[in-house]
Amino acid sequence: MESGDTPLAELLVKFEEGGKLLKICEARLKDAEMKIELLKKQKNGDAELADFPVADRE
């Protein structure tokens, strides 16, 4: 790409693919953050993870 030999159409395809991958990564990160927030301590000190619905993002 830096040499200028890559056709514009191919660059656009790669850019769109990167945008899709970014959205997937952001969604997975958000899901992980939500799971961490739902992690809570029980009375005996053990951790418990509560379930939450995850919408399809693809």
C-alpha distance matrix in Angstrom:
0.0 3.8 5.5 5.4 6.4 5.4 8.6 9.6 12.0 9.7 7.8 11.5 12.7 10.6 11.7 15.2 15.3 14.5 17.3 19.6 19.1 19.8 23.0 24.1 23.8 25.6 28.3 28.9 29.1 31.6 33.6 33.8 34.9 37.5 38.9 39.2 41.1 43.4 44.3 47.8 50.6 53.7 57.1 57.2 53.9 51.7 48.5 48.2 45.2 45.9 44.1 42.3 40.9 37.1 35.8 33.4 30.0 28.1
3.8 0.0 3.8 5.4 7.8 8.4 11.5 12.2 15.1 13.3 11.0 14.4 16.1 13.8 14.3 18.0 18.3 16.9 19.5 22.2 21.5 21.6 25.0 26.3 25.5 27.1 30.1 30.6 30.4 32.9 35.2 35.2 36.0 38.8 40.2 40.3 42.1 44.6 45.4 48.8 51.5 54.7 58.1 58.1 54.7 52.8 49.6 49.5 46.6 47.5 46.0 44.2 43.0 39.3 38.2 35.9 32.5 30.9
5.5 3.8 0.0 3.8 5.6 7.8 11.0 12.6 15.6 14.0 12.6 16.1 17.8 16.0 16.9 20.5 20.7 19.9 22.6 25.0 24.5 25.0 28.2 29.5 28.8 30.6 33.5 33.9 33.9 36.5 38.6 38.6 39.6 42.4 43.7 43.8 45.7 48.2 48.9 52.3 55.0 58.2 61.6 61.5 58.2 56.1 53.0 52.9 50.0 50.9 49.2 47.5 46.2 42.4 41.2 38.8 35.4 33.6
5.4 5.4 3.8 0.0 3.8 5.7 7.9 9.3 12.6 11.7 10.3 13.6 15.7 14.6 15.4 18.7 19.5 19.1 21.4 23.9 23.9 24.4 27.4 28.9 28.7 30.3 33.0 33.9 34.0 36.3 38.5 38.9 39.8 42.3 43.9 44.2 46.0 48.3 49.3 52.8 55.7 58.8 62.2 62.4 59.1 57.0 53.7 53.4 50.3 51.0 49.1 47.2 45.5 41.8 40.3 37.8 34.3 32.4
6.4 7.8 5.6 3.8 0.0 3.8 6.4 9.2 11.7 10.5 10.4 13.8 15.1 14.4 16.0 19.0 19.4 19.5 22.2 24.2 24.2 25.3 28.2 29.3 29.3 31.2 33.7 34.4 34.9 37.3 39.2 39.6 40.9 43.3 44.6 45.2 47.1 49.2 50.2 53.8 56.6 59.6 63.1 63.1 59.9 57.6 54.4 54.0 50.8 51.5 49.5 47.6 45.9 42.1 40.5 37.7 34.4 32.1
5.4 8.4 7.8 5.7 3.8 0.0 3.8 6.5 8.5 6.7 6.8 10.3 11.3 10.7 12.6 15.3 15.7 16.2 18.7 20.6 20.8 22.1 24.8 25.8 26.2 28.1 30.4 31.2 31.9 34.2 36.0 36.6 37.9 40.2 41.6 42.3 44.2 46.2 47.3 50.9 53.9 56.7 60.3 60.4 57.3 54.9 51.6 51.0 47.8 48.3 46.1 44.2 42.4 38.6 36.9 34.0 30.8 28.4
8.6 11.5 11.0 7.9 6.4 3.8 0.0 3.8 5.5 5.4 6.4 8.9 10.2 10.9 12.5 14.6 15.6 16.7 18.7 20.5 21.3 22.7 24.9 26.2 27.1 28.8 30.8 31.9 32.9 34.8 36.6 37.6 38.9 40.9 42.4 43.5 45.1 47.0 48.3 52.0 55.1 57.9 61.5 61.7 58.8 56.3 52.9 52.1 48.7 48.9 46.6 44.5 42.3 38.6 36.5 33.7 30.4 27.9
9.6 12.2 12.6 9.3 9.2 6.5 3.8 0.0 3.8 5.4 5.0 6.2 8.7 9.9 10.4 12.4 14.2 15.2 16.5 18.6 19.9 20.9 22.8 24.6 25.6 26.8 28.9 30.4 31.3 32.9 34.9 36.1 37.1 39.0 40.8 41.9 43.2 45.2 46.8 50.3 53.6 56.4 60.0 60.5 57.5 55.2 51.7 50.7 47.3 47.3 45.0 42.6 40.4 36.7 34.5 31.8 28.4 26.2
12.0 15.1 15.6 12.6 11.7 8.5 5.5 3.8 0.0 3.8 5.4 5.2 6.4 8.8 9.9 10.8 12.5 14.3 15.5 16.9 18.5 20.0 21.6 23.0 24.5 25.9 27.5 29.1 30.4 31.9 33.5 35.0 36.3 37.9 39.6 41.0 42.4 44.1 45.7 49.3 52.6 55.3 58.9 59.4 56.6 54.1 50.6 49.4 45.9 45.8 43.2 40.8 38.4 34.7 32.4 29.5 26.2 23.7
9.7 13.3 14.0 11.7 10.5 6.7 5.4 5.4 3.8 0.0 3.8 5.4 5.1 6.3 8.6 10.0 10.6 12.3 14.3 15.5 16.5 18.3 20.3 21.3 22.5 24.3 26.0 27.1 28.5 30.3 31.8 33.0 34.5 36.3 37.7 39.0 40.7 42.4 43.8 47.4 50.6 53.2 56.9 57.2 54.3 51.8 48.3 47.3 43.9 44.0 41.5 39.4 37.2 33.4 31.4 28.4 25.2 22.6
7.8 11.0 12.6 10.3 10.4 6.8 6.4 5.0 5.4 3.8 0.0 3.8 5.4 5.1 6.1 8.7 9.8 10.4 12.4 14.4 15.2 16.3 18.6 20.1 20.8 22.4 24.5 25.7 26.6 28.5 30.3 31.4 32.6 34.6 36.2 37.2 38.7 40.7 42.1 45.7 48.8 51.7 55.3 55.6 52.7 50.3 46.8 46.0 42.6 42.8 40.5 38.3 36.3 32.6 30.7 28.0 24.5 22.4
11.5 14.4 16.1 13.6 13.8 10.3 8.9 6.2 5.2 5.4 3.8 0.0 3.8 5.4 5.0 6.2 8.5 9.7 10.6 12.5 14.2 15.2 16.8 18.6 19.9 21.1 22.8 24.6 25.6 27.0 28.9 30.4 31.5 33.1 35.0 36.2 37.5 39.3 41.0 44.6 47.9 50.6 54.3 54.9 52.0 49.6 46.1 45.0 41.5 41.3 38.9 36.5 34.2 30.5 28.3 25.7 22.2 20.2
12.7 16.1 17.8 15.7 15.1 11.3 10.2 8.7 6.4 5.1 5.4 3.8 0.0 3.8 5.4 5.2 6.2 8.6 9.9 10.7 12.3 14.2 15.6 16.8 18.4 20.1 21.4 22.8 24.4 25.9 27.4 28.9 30.4 31.9 33.4 34.9 36.4 37.9 39.6 43.2 46.5 49.0 52.7 53.2 50.5 47.9 44.4 43.1 39.6 39.5 36.9 34.7 32.3 28.6 26.4 23.5 20.2 17.7
10.6 13.8 16.0 14.6 14.4 10.7 10.9 9.9 8.8 6.3 5.1 5.4 3.8 0.0 3.8 5.5 5.0 6.1 8.6 9.9 10.4 12.1 14.4 15.3 16.3 18.2 20.0 21.0 22.2 24.2 25.7 26.8 28.3 30.2 31.6 32.8 34.5 36.2 37.6 41.2 44.4 47.1 50.7 51.0 48.2 45.7 42.2 41.2 37.8 38.0 35.7 33.7 31.7 27.9 26.1 23.4 20.0 17.8
11.7 14.3 16.9 15.4 16.0 12.6 12.5 10.4 9.9 8.6 6.1 5.0 5.4 3.8 0.0 3.8 5.4 5.1 6.3 8.8 9.9 10.5 12.6 14.5 15.3 16.5 18.6 20.1 20.9 22.5 24.5 25.7 26.8 28.7 30.4 31.5 32.9 34.8 36.4 40.0 43.2 46.0 49.6 50.2 47.3 45.0 41.4 40.4 37.0 37.1 34.9 32.6 30.6 26.9 25.1 22.7 19.1 17.5
15.2 18.0 20.5 18.7 19.0 15.3 14.6 12.4 10.8 10.0 8.7 6.2 5.2 5.5 3.8 0.0 3.8 5.3 5.0 6.4 8.7 9.8 10.8 12.7 14.4 15.4 16.8 18.7 20.1 21.2 22.9 24.6 25.8 27.2 29.1 30.5 31.8 33.4 35.2 38.8 42.2 44.8 48.4 49.1 46.4 44.0 40.4 39.1 35.5 35.2 32.8 30.3 28.1 24.4 22.2 19.7 16.1 14.3
15.3 18.3 20.7 19.5 19.4 15.7 15.6 14.2 12.5 10.6 9.8 8.5 6.2 5.0 5.4 3.8 0.0 3.8 5.4 5.1 6.2 8.6 10.0 10.7 12.3 14.3 15.5 16.7 18.4 20.0 21.3 22.7 24.4 25.9 27.3 28.8 30.4 31.9 33.4 37.1 40.4 42.9 46.6 47.0 44.3 41.7 38.2 37.0 33.5 33.5 31.0 28.9 26.7 23.0 21.2 18.4 15.1 12.9
14.5 16.9 19.9 19.1 19.5 16.2 16.7 15.2 14.3 12.3 10.4 9.7 8.6 6.1 5.1 5.3 3.8 0.0 3.8 5.4 5.1 6.1 8.7 9.9 10.4 12.1 14.2 15.3 16.3 18.2 19.9 21.0 22.3 24.2 25.7 26.8 28.4 30.3 31.7 35.3 38.5 41.2 44.9 45.3 42.4 40.0 36.5 35.6 32.2 32.4 30.3 28.2 26.5 22.7 21.4 19.1 15.6 14.2
17.3 19.5 22.6 21.4 22.2 18.7 18.7 16.5 15.5 14.3 12.4 10.6 9.9 8.6 6.3 5.0 5.4 3.8 0.0 3.8 5.5 5.0 6.4 8.8 9.9 10.5 12.4 14.4 15.3 16.5 18.5 20.1 21.0 22.6 24.5 25.8 26.9 28.8 30.6 34.1 37.5 40.2 43.8 44.6 41.8 39.5 35.9 34.7 31.2 31.0 28.8 26.4 24.5 20.9 19.1 17.1 13.4 12.6
19.6 22.2 25.0 23.9 24.2 20.6 20.5 18.6 16.9 15.5 14.4 12.5 10.7 9.9 8.8 6.4 5.1 5.4 3.8 0.0 3.8 5.4 5.2 6.4 8.7 10.0 10.7 12.5 14.3 15.5 16.7 18.6 20.1 21.3 22.9 24.6 25.9 27.3 29.1 32.8 36.1 38.6 42.3 43.0 40.4 37.9 34.2 32.8 29.2 28.9 26.4 24.1 22.0 18.2 16.4 13.9 10.4 9.0
19.1 21.5 24.5 23.9 24.2 20.8 21.3 19.9 18.5 16.5 15.2 14.2 12.3 10.4 9.9 8.7 6.2 5.1 5.5 3.8 0.0 3.8 5.4 5.1 6.2 8.6 9.9 10.6 12.2 14.2 15.4 16.6 18.3 20.0 21.2 22.7 24.4 25.9 27.3 31.0 34.2 36.8 40.5 40.9 38.1 35.6 32.0 30.9 27.5 27.6 25.4 23.5 21.8 18.0 16.9 14.6 11.4 10.4
19.8 21.6 25.0 24.4 25.3 22.1 22.7 20.9 20.0 18.3 16.3 15.2 14.2 12.1 10.5 9.8 8.6 6.1 5.0 5.4 3.8 0.0 3.8 5.5 5.1 6.1 8.6 9.9 10.5 12.2 14.2 15.3 16.3 18.3 20.0 21.0 22.5 24.4 25.9 29.5 32.7 35.5 39.2 39.8 36.9 34.7 31.0 30.1 26.7 26.9 24.9 22.8 21.5 17.8 16.9 15.4 12.0 12.0
23.0 25.0 28.2 27.4 28.2 24.8 24.9 22.8 21.6 20.3 18.6 16.8 15.6 14.4 12.6 10.8 10.0 8.7 6.4 5.2 5.4 3.8 0.0 3.8 5.5 5.1 6.1 8.6 9.8 10.5 12.3 14.2 15.2 16.4 18.4 20.0 21.0 22.6 24.6 28.1 31.5 34.1 37.8 38.6 36.0 33.7 30.0 28.6 25.1 24.7 22.6 20.1 18.4 14.8 13.5 12.1 8.5 9.2
24.1 26.3 29.5 28.9 29.3 25.8 26.2 24.6 23.0 21.3 20.1 18.6 16.8 15.3 14.5 12.7 10.7 9.9 8.8 6.4 5.1 5.5 3.8 0.0 3.8 5.5 5.1 6.2 8.6 9.9 10.6 12.4 14.2 15.4 16.7 18.5 20.1 21.2 22.9 26.6 29.9 32.3 36.0 36.7 34.1 31.5 27.9 26.5 22.9 22.8 20.4 18.4 16.7 13.0 12.2 10.4 7.4 7.8
23.8 25.5 28.8 28.7 29.3 26.2 27.1 25.6 24.5 22.5 20.8 19.9 18.4 16.3 15.3 14.4 12.3 10.4 9.9 8.7 6.2 5.1 5.5 3.8 0.0 3.8 5.4 5.1 6.1 8.6 9.9 10.6 12.2 14.2 15.4 16.5 18.4 20.0 21.3 25.0 28.1 30.8 34.5 34.9 32.1 29.7 26.2 25.2 21.8 22.2 20.5 18.8 17.8 14.3 14.4 13.3 10.7 11.5
25.6 27.1 30.6 30.3 31.2 28.1 28.8 26.8 25.9 24.3 22.4 21.1 20.1 18.2 16.5 15.4 14.3 12.1 10.5 10.0 8.6 6.1 5.1 5.5 3.8 0.0 3.8 5.5 5.1 6.1 8.6 9.9 10.4 12.2 14.3 15.3 16.4 18.4 20.1 23.6 27.0 29.8 33.4 34.2 31.4 29.3 25.6 24.6 21.2 21.3 19.7 17.5 16.7 13.4 13.4 13.2 10.5 12.3
28.3 30.1 33.5 33.0 33.7 30.4 30.8 28.9 27.5 26.0 24.5 22.8 21.4 20.0 18.6 16.8 15.5 14.2 12.4 10.7 9.9 8.6 6.1 5.1 5.4 3.8 0.0 3.8 5.4 5.1 6.2 8.6 9.8 10.5 12.4 14.3 15.3 16.6 18.6 22.1 25.6 28.1 31.8 32.7 30.2 27.9 24.1 22.6 19.0 18.7 16.6 14.3 13.1 9.7 9.7 9.6 7.5 10.0
28.9 30.6 33.9 33.9 34.4 31.2 31.9 30.4 29.1 27.1 25.7 24.6 22.8 21.0 20.1 18.7 16.7 15.3 14.4 12.5 10.6 9.9 8.6 6.2 5.1 5.5 3.8 0.0 3.8 5.4 5.1 6.2 8.6 9.9 10.6 12.4 14.3 15.4 16.8 20.5 23.7 26.2 29.9 30.5 27.9 25.3 21.7 20.4 16.9 17.2 15.3 13.8 13.2 10.0 11.1 10.9 9.6 11.5
29.1 30.4 33.9 34.0 34.9 31.9 32.9 31.3 30.4 28.5 26.6 25.6 24.4 22.2 20.9 20.1 18.4 16.3 15.3 14.3 12.2 10.5 9.8 8.6 6.1 5.1 5.4 3.8 0.0 3.8 5.4 5.1 6.2 8.6 9.9 10.6 12.4 14.3 15.5 19.1 22.3 25.1 28.7 29.3 26.5 24.3 20.7 19.9 16.7 17.3 16.2 14.8 15.0 12.3 13.7 14.1 12.6 14.8
31.6 32.9 36.5 36.3 37.3 34.2 34.8 32.9 31.9 30.3 28.5 27.0 25.9 24.2 22.5 21.2 20.0 18.2 16.5 15.5 14.2 12.2 10.5 9.9 8.6 6.1 5.1 5.4 3.8 0.0 3.8 5.4 5.0 6.2 8.7 9.9 10.5 12.4 14.4 17.8 21.3 24.0 27.6 28.7 26.0 24.0 20.3 19.1 15.8 15.6 14.5 12.4 12.6 10.2 11.6 13.0 11.8 14.7
33.6 35.2 38.6 38.5 39.2 36.0 36.6 34.9 33.5 31.8 30.3 28.9 27.4 25.7 24.5 22.9 21.3 19.9 18.5 16.7 15.4 14.2 12.3 10.6 9.9 8.6 6.2 5.1 5.4 3.8 0.0 3.8 5.4 5.1 6.3 8.7 9.9 10.6 12.6 16.1 19.6 22.0 25.7 26.6 24.2 21.9 18.1 16.5 12.9 12.7 11.1 9.4 9.7 7.5 9.8 11.3 11.2 14.1
33.8 35.2 38.6 38.9 39.6 36.6 37.6 36.1 35.0 33.0 31.4 30.4 28.9 26.8 25.7 24.6 22.7 21.0 20.1 18.6 16.6 15.3 14.2 12.4 10.6 9.9 8.6 6.2 5.1 5.4 3.8 0.0 3.8 5.4 5.1 6.3 8.7 9.9 10.8 14.5 17.6 20.3 23.9 24.5 21.8 19.5 15.8 14.8 11.6 12.5 11.9 11.2 12.5 10.7 13.4 14.6 14.4 17.0
34.9 36.0 39.6 39.8 40.9 37.9 38.9 37.1 36.3 34.5 32.6 31.5 30.4 28.3 26.8 25.8 24.4 22.3 21.0 20.1 18.3 16.3 15.2 14.2 12.2 10.4 9.8 8.6 6.2 5.0 5.4 3.8 0.0 3.8 5.4 5.1 6.3 8.7 10.0 13.3 16.6 19.6 23.1 24.1 21.2 19.5 15.8 15.1 12.3 12.9 13.0 11.9 13.6 12.3 14.8 16.6 16.2 19.1
37.5 38.8 42.4 42.3 43.3 40.2 40.9 39.0 37.9 36.3 34.6 33.1 31.9 30.2 28.7 27.2 25.9 24.2 22.6 21.3 20.0 18.3 16.4 15.4 14.2 12.2 10.5 9.9 8.6 6.2 5.1 5.4 3.8 0.0 3.8 5.4 5.1 6.3 8.8 11.9 15.6 18.1 21.6 23.0 20.6 18.8 15.1 13.6 10.4 10.1 9.9 8.5 10.4 9.9 12.8 15.2 15.5 18.8
38.9 40.2 43.7 43.9 44.6 41.6 42.4 40.8 39.6 37.7 36.2 35.0 33.4 31.6 30.4 29.1 27.3 25.7 24.5 22.9 21.2 20.0 18.4 16.7 15.4 14.3 12.4 10.6 9.9 8.7 6.3 5.1 5.4 3.8 0.0 3.8 5.4 5.1 6.4 10.0 13.4 15.7 19.4 20.4 18.0 15.8 12.0 10.4 7.1 7.7 7.9 8.0 10.6 10.5 13.9 16.2 16.9 19.9
39.2 40.3 43.8 44.2 45.2 42.3 43.5 41.9 41.0 39.0 37.2 36.2 34.9 32.8 31.5 30.5 28.8 26.8 25.8 24.6 22.7 21.0 20.0 18.5 16.5 15.3 14.3 12.4 10.6 9.9 8.7 6.3 5.1 5.4 3.8 0.0 3.8 5.4 5.2 8.6 11.7 14.7 18.2 19.0 16.2 14.4 10.8 10.4 8.2 9.7 11.1 11.5 14.2 14.1 17.4 19.5 19.8 22.8
41.1 42.1 45.7 46.0 47.1 44.2 45.1 43.2 42.4 40.7 38.7 37.5 36.4 34.5 32.9 31.8 30.4 28.4 26.9 25.9 24.4 22.5 21.0 20.1 18.4 16.4 15.3 14.3 12.4 10.5 9.9 8.7 6.3 5.1 5.4 3.8 0.0 3.8 5.4 7.8 11.3 14.3 17.5 19.1 16.5 15.4 11.8 11.1 9.2 9.6 11.2 11.0 13.9 14.4 17.5 20.2 20.5 23.8
43.4 44.6 48.2 48.3 49.2 46.2 47.0 45.2 44.1 42.4 40.7 39.3 37.9 36.2 34.8 33.4 31.9 30.3 28.8 27.3 25.9 24.4 22.6 21.2 20.0 18.4 16.6 15.4 14.3 12.4 10.6 9.9 8.7 6.3 5.1 5.4 3.8 0.0 3.8 6.1 9.8 12.0 15.5 17.2 15.1 13.6 10.0 8.3 6.1 5.9 8.0 8.5 12.0 13.3 16.7 19.6 20.7 24.0
44.3 45.4 48.9 49.3 50.2 47.3 48.3 46.8 45.7 43.8 42.1 41.0 39.6 37.6 36.4 35.2 33.4 31.7 30.6 29.1 27.3 25.9 24.6 22.9 21.3 20.1 18.6 16.8 15.5 14.4 12.6 10.8 10.0 8.8 6.4 5.2 5.4 3.8 0.0 3.8 7.0 9.7 13.2 14.3 11.9 10.2 6.5 5.8 4.8 6.8 9.7 11.3 14.9 16.0 19.6 22.1 23.2 26.2
47.8 48.8 52.3 52.8 53.8 50.9 52.0 50.3 49.3 47.4 45.7 44.6 43.2 41.2 40.0 38.8 37.1 35.3 34.1 32.8 31.0 29.5 28.1 26.6 25.0 23.6 22.1 20.5 19.1 17.8 16.1 14.5 13.3 11.9 10.0 8.6 7.8 6.1 3.8 0.0 3.8 6.5 9.8 11.4 9.3 8.5 5.7 5.6 6.8 8.2 11.8 13.7 17.4 19.0 22.6 25.3 26.5 29.7
50.6 51.5 55.0 55.7 56.6 53.9 55.1 53.6 52.6 50.6 48.8 47.9 46.5 44.4 43.2 42.2 40.4 38.5 37.5 36.1 34.2 32.7 31.5 29.9 28.1 27.0 25.6 23.7 22.3 21.3 19.6 17.6 16.6 15.6 13.4 11.7 11.3 9.8 7.0 3.8 0.0 3.8 6.6 7.9 5.7 5.9 4.8 6.4 9.1 11.0 14.7 17.0 20.8 22.5 26.1 28.8 30.1 33.1
53.7 54.7 58.2 58.8 59.6 56.7 57.9 56.4 55.3 53.2 51.7 50.6 49.0 47.1 46.0 44.8 42.9 41.2 40.2 38.6 36.8 35.5 34.1 32.3 30.8 29.8 28.1 26.2 25.1 24.0 22.0 20.3 19.6 18.1 15.7 14.7 14.3 12.0 9.7 6.5 3.8 0.0 3.8 5.5 5.3 5.5 6.1 6.7 10.1 11.5 15.2 17.9 21.7 23.9 27.5 30.3 31.9 34.9
57.1 58.1 61.6 62.2 63.1 60.3 61.5 60.0 58.9 56.9 55.3 54.3 52.7 50.7 49.6 48.4 46.6 44.9 43.8 42.3 40.5 39.2 37.8 36.0 34.5 33.4 31.8 29.9 28.7 27.6 25.7 23.9 23.1 21.6 19.4 18.2 17.5 15.5 13.2 9.8 6.6 3.8 0.0 3.8 5.5 7.5 9.3 10.4 13.8 15.1 18.8 21.4 25.2 27.5 31.1 33.9 35.6 38.6
57.2 58.1 61.5 62.4 63.1 60.4 61.7 60.5 59.4 57.2 55.6 54.9 53.2 51.0 50.2 49.1 47.0 45.3 44.6 43.0 40.9 39.8 38.6 36.7 34.9 34.2 32.7 30.5 29.3 28.7 26.6 24.5 24.1 23.0 20.4 19.0 19.1 17.2 14.3 11.4 7.9 5.5 3.8 0.0 3.8 5.7 8.9 10.7 14.4 16.4 19.9 22.9 26.6 28.7 32.4 35.0 36.6 39.4
53.9 54.7 58.2 59.1 59.9 57.3 58.8 57.5 56.6 54.3 52.7 52.0 50.5 48.2 47.3 46.4 44.3 42.4 41.8 40.4 38.1 36.9 36.0 34.1 32.1 31.4 30.2 27.9 26.5 26.0 24.2 21.8 21.2 20.6 18.0 16.2 16.5 15.1 11.9 9.3 5.7 5.3 5.5 3.8 0.0 3.8 6.5 9.4 12.9 15.3 19.0 21.8 25.5 27.2 30.9 33.3 34.7 37.4
51.7 52.8 56.1 57.0 57.6 54.9 56.3 55.2 54.1 51.8 50.3 49.6 47.9 45.7 45.0 44.0 41.7 40.0 39.5 37.9 35.6 34.7 33.7 31.5 29.7 29.3 27.9 25.3 24.3 24.0 21.9 19.5 19.5 18.8 15.8 14.4 15.4 13.6 10.2 8.5 5.9 5.5 7.5 5.7 3.8 0.0 3.8 6.5 10.1 12.9 16.3 19.4 23.0 24.5 28.3 30.5 32.0 34.6
48.5 49.6 53.0 53.7 54.4 51.6 52.9 51.7 50.6 48.3 46.8 46.1 44.4 42.2 41.4 40.4 38.2 36.5 35.9 34.2 32.0 31.0 30.0 27.9 26.2 25.6 24.1 21.7 20.7 20.3 18.1 15.8 15.8 15.1 12.0 10.8 11.8 10.0 6.5 5.7 4.8 6.1 9.3 8.9 6.5 3.8 0.0 3.8 6.7 9.9 13.2 16.1 19.6 21.0 24.8 27.0 28.4 31.0
48.2 49.5 52.9 53.4 54.0 51.0 52.1 50.7 49.4 47.3 46.0 45.0 43.1 41.2 40.4 39.1 37.0 35.6 34.7 32.8 30.9 30.1 28.6 26.5 25.2 24.6 22.6 20.4 19.9 19.1 16.5 14.8 15.1 13.6 10.4 10.4 11.1 8.3 5.8 5.6 6.4 6.7 10.4 10.7 9.4 6.5 3.8 0.0 3.8 6.4 9.8 12.9 16.4 18.2 22.0 24.3 26.1 28.8
45.2 46.6 50.0 50.3 50.8 47.8 48.7 47.3 45.9 43.9 42.6 41.5 39.6 37.8 37.0 35.5 33.5 32.2 31.2 29.2 27.5 26.7 25.1 22.9 21.8 21.2 19.0 16.9 16.7 15.8 12.9 11.6 12.3 10.4 7.1 8.2 9.2 6.1 4.8 6.8 9.1 10.1 13.8 14.4 12.9 10.1 6.7 3.8 0.0 3.8 6.6 9.5 13.0 14.5 18.3 20.6 22.3 25.0
45.9 47.5 50.9 51.0 51.5 48.3 48.9 47.3 45.8 44.0 42.8 41.3 39.5 38.0 37.1 35.2 33.5 32.4 31.0 28.9 27.6 26.9 24.7 22.8 22.2 21.3 18.7 17.2 17.3 15.6 12.7 12.5 12.9 10.1 7.7 9.7 9.6 5.9 6.8 8.2 11.0 11.5 15.1 16.4 15.3 12.9 9.9 6.4 3.8 0.0 3.8 6.6 10.3 12.6 16.2 19.0 21.0 24.0
44.1 46.0 49.2 49.1 49.5 46.1 46.6 45.0 43.2 41.5 40.5 38.9 36.9 35.7 34.9 32.8 31.0 30.3 28.8 26.4 25.4 24.9 22.6 20.4 20.5 19.7 16.6 15.3 16.2 14.5 11.1 11.9 13.0 9.9 7.9 11.1 11.2 8.0 9.7 11.8 14.7 15.2 18.8 19.9 19.0 16.3 13.2 9.8 6.6 3.8 0.0 3.8 6.9 9.3 12.9 15.6 17.9 20.8
42.3 44.2 47.5 47.2 47.6 44.2 44.5 42.6 40.8 39.4 38.3 36.5 34.7 33.7 32.6 30.3 28.9 28.2 26.4 24.1 23.5 22.8 20.1 18.4 18.8 17.5 14.3 13.8 14.8 12.4 9.4 11.2 11.9 8.5 8.0 11.5 11.0 8.5 11.3 13.7 17.0 17.9 21.4 22.9 21.8 19.4 16.1 12.9 9.5 6.6 3.8 0.0 3.8 6.5 9.8 13.0 15.2 18.3
40.9 43.0 46.2 45.5 45.9 42.4 42.3 40.4 38.4 37.2 36.3 34.2 32.3 31.7 30.6 28.1 26.7 26.5 24.5 22.0 21.8 21.5 18.4 16.7 17.8 16.7 13.1 13.2 15.0 12.6 9.7 12.5 13.6 10.4 10.6 14.2 13.9 12.0 14.9 17.4 20.8 21.7 25.2 26.6 25.5 23.0 19.6 16.4 13.0 10.3 6.9 3.8 0.0 3.8 6.5 9.7 12.3 15.4
37.1 39.3 42.4 41.8 42.1 38.6 38.6 36.7 34.7 33.4 32.6 30.5 28.6 27.9 26.9 24.4 23.0 22.7 20.9 18.2 18.0 17.8 14.8 13.0 14.3 13.4 9.7 10.0 12.3 10.2 7.5 10.7 12.3 9.9 10.5 14.1 14.4 13.3 16.0 19.0 22.5 23.9 27.5 28.7 27.2 24.5 21.0 18.2 14.5 12.6 9.3 6.5 3.8 0.0 3.8 6.6 8.8 11.9
35.8 38.2 41.2 40.3 40.5 36.9 36.5 34.5 32.4 31.4 30.7 28.3 26.4 26.1 25.1 22.2 21.2 21.4 19.1 16.4 16.9 16.9 13.5 12.2 14.4 13.4 9.7 11.1 13.7 11.6 9.8 13.4 14.8 12.8 13.9 17.4 17.5 16.7 19.6 22.6 26.1 27.5 31.1 32.4 30.9 28.3 24.8 22.0 18.3 16.2 12.9 9.8 6.5 3.8 0.0 3.8 6.2 9.4
33.4 35.9 38.8 37.8 37.7 34.0 33.7 31.8 29.5 28.4 28.0 25.7 23.5 23.4 22.7 19.7 18.4 19.1 17.1 13.9 14.6 15.4 12.1 10.4 13.3 13.2 9.6 10.9 14.1 13.0 11.3 14.6 16.6 15.2 16.2 19.5 20.2 19.6 22.1 25.3 28.8 30.3 33.9 35.0 33.3 30.5 27.0 24.3 20.6 19.0 15.6 13.0 9.7 6.6 3.8 0.0 3.8 5.9
30.0 32.5 35.4 34.3 34.4 30.8 30.4 28.4 26.2 25.2 24.5 22.2 20.2 20.0 19.1 16.1 15.1 15.6 13.4 10.4 11.4 12.0 8.5 7.4 10.7 10.5 7.5 9.6 12.6 11.8 11.2 14.4 16.2 15.5 16.9 19.8 20.5 20.7 23.2 26.5 30.1 31.9 35.6 36.6 34.7 32.0 28.4 26.1 22.3 21.0 17.9 15.2 12.3 8.8 6.2 3.8 0.0 3.8
28.1 30.9 33.6 32.4 32.1 28.4 27.9 26.2 23.7 22.6 22.4 20.2 17.7 17.8 17.5 14.3 12.9 14.2 12.6 9.0 10.4 12.0 9.2 7.8 11.5 12.3 10.0 11.5 14.8 14.7 14.1 17.0 19.1 18.8 19.9 22.8 23.8 24.0 26.2 29.7 33.1 34.9 38.6 39.4 37.4 34.6 31.0 28.8 25.0 24.0 20.8 18.3 15.4 11.9 9.4 5.9 3.8 0.0
